[in-house]
Amino acid sequence: MLRKTLQVFSFLVIGIMLLAACSPAATPTAQIVPVTVTPPEEKATQPPQEEAGQVQVTIQDALGRTVTLDKAPERIVLAGKAVIMVTDAVYAFPGAGSKIVGISNTNQGRGDFISILDPNYASKVTLANDVGPEQVAALQPDLVIMKSYLAESLGSPLETLGIPVVYLNLETPEQYSTDLATLGQVFQNEARATELIDYYNETVSKVASATAGMDEAEKPRVLLLYYSEKEGNVAFNVPPKGYIQTFLVETAGGLPVWLDIELGSGWTKVGLEQIAAWDPDQIYIVAYTKNAELVVDDLKADPNWQGLKAVTGDQIYAFPADFYSWDQPDVRWALGLQWLASKIHPDLWTDFNSMQAAMGFFEQLYGIDNSTFIELISPLMTGIQ
């Protein structure tokens, strides 16, 4: 029965198809619904690295390496020892602070200078100066900036983890020019880098030209001493020839008396007997964790020092400082150079005013206005007389 039914149905379907084939085409009465077809995205007509927010950044660092980033860094960590030199140079670039997510400790005992520059400083992670790669990597940075001598101990492990690292030297005036240019590449602000380089070059040129051609007999014999105190043990140290402190004394027109002894690669400890043998015309005391003015007062009152020419002639000075001392290879070295020149050859710098110079310095490097300077920086300043 089922088979007969299927046969009848098949004959009916075939008959209908034959009639349709013989009939003229009918006009469809159903409405055609348009279909919107989304075309595939067109290929970019410019390289991917030129898309908004994806500008490829190429950086030449202090080790002569080329570091290439797919885009401008947005999460930067400033890590390791001597980080104040790195941090202060970085913050001289407007807007750089907004990209910093972590900084190693920048307090040398007088407070955190960056806290007055960066309104978001409290939200940034503070790292130890001997921070390990794991702690840095946990911040998920797309760039880490550090001193070049940390390349093996901290930089290499980070690069093994795939984190880009840029190294800076920041030890000599020549290195400052190179490293500021590097930071100009990092923050895509080469115009600002040029401004800063010009400032340092012009400062050095101005000071050096004042004593150019001067006979050695016209230059005072100068001793610069770094005062340190650990567990009650006091020590005095002199810098090697290649340190910026030696450069400051020579450029300001002084004769560094300590260059006649065997010096190490870092600060060299010297005793009172050696200091007395030098018996310099002028002595400058540097102290990083203690007020250098208090150290000078103690030395003046010490009978063992009262026989020195510099002490009897009232030519022993505390090197100036605010948050940091002006002698070290921090951005302040240019300010320290000007002050030192005014002390070594006061007759050549009769119109120099330490407070005004400092006010101009902080305005030029960080845009700090006079009222902010007077309120937050000048109260910390020592040794500027």
C-alpha positions, 0 to 999 in steps of 0.5 A: 500500500505504501509503495503505491502511495509513493508511486502516485506522489512521484507521478504528480511531482513529475507532472507539475515539473513538466507543466512548469517547464512548458509555461512562461516565467512567472513574476515572483510576488515575494518581496526581496529582502536586501542583504547587507554584506560587510566587506573585509577590513582594508589593509593599512596603507601605512606600516603598523608601527606608524598607527596611533599609539604604535610608534616604534621607538629606537633607542641608543643606550650608554652601552652602545646597544640599539633597543627597539620598542614596538611602541612608546613605553607606558610602564617604566621602572627606574631601578637599582642603586644610584637611582637618584641620578637616573630619576632626576634626569628622567623627570627633567622631561615633561610628562615623564612621571606619568609613565613611571610605575616604580622607582627604587629608593631615592631618599638619601636622608633628606626626603624624596625630591620626586614627591614634590615633582610628581602629584602621583608619587604616592601611587608608585611602587617604591623598590629597594636599591638592591631590588631583584629582577623578580620584584621589577618584573612583577610590575609588568614594565615595558621598559626598565632604566638603570645605571650601566654598571648594573647590567650584569647583576640586574639588567641581564636577568630582566632581559632574559625575562623579555623585559627591555632595559636601557642603560645610562652612565650619568657620571661625566659631563660627556656622558650626560650629553649622551644619556640625555639624548638617550632619554630624549629618544625614550620620551620622544622629546629630542627637543627637550634633550637638546635644551638640557644638553645646551644648558650643561654645555653652556654652564661648563663653557661659562665657568671654564672660560673664566679661568682659561689661560690662568697660570697654576700659580694663580689657582688655589690648592684645593682638597675635596673630602667626602665625610662618611660615618658608619657605626661611629667610625669617621672616615674622609675620602678623596675621589679618583681622577675620573670622578665628576668631583675632580672635574668640578674642582679643575673646571672651577679653577682649582688644583686638586691636591689629592691627585699625587697619591695612588687612587683607587677606582672609587673613593680612597680613604685618607687620614689626617696625617695625609691631609696635614701633609697636603695642607691645602688652601681650601677644603670642601666637605661633602656629606650625603647622609649628614648636614655638611655644615655641622661637619665643618663646625666640628672640624673647626672646633677640633684641635687636630684641624685648627693648624691647617691653613684652610681652617685658620684662613676660614677657607673650609666649606660645606658643599651645598645640598638641598635634597641631594648634595650638589657635588655628585653626578646628579643633575645638580652638578651644574649648580655645584660647579657654579657655586664652587667657581664662586668660592675658588675665585670669588673675584671672578664671580662677584655677582653670583648669588647661590639662592638665585642660581638654585631658583633658576636651576629648578625652574629651568629643569623642572618648571618649579616656580619661585613660591614652590621653591621657597616653600619646599626646597630652600628650607632644606638648602645648606652650605650656600653661603 
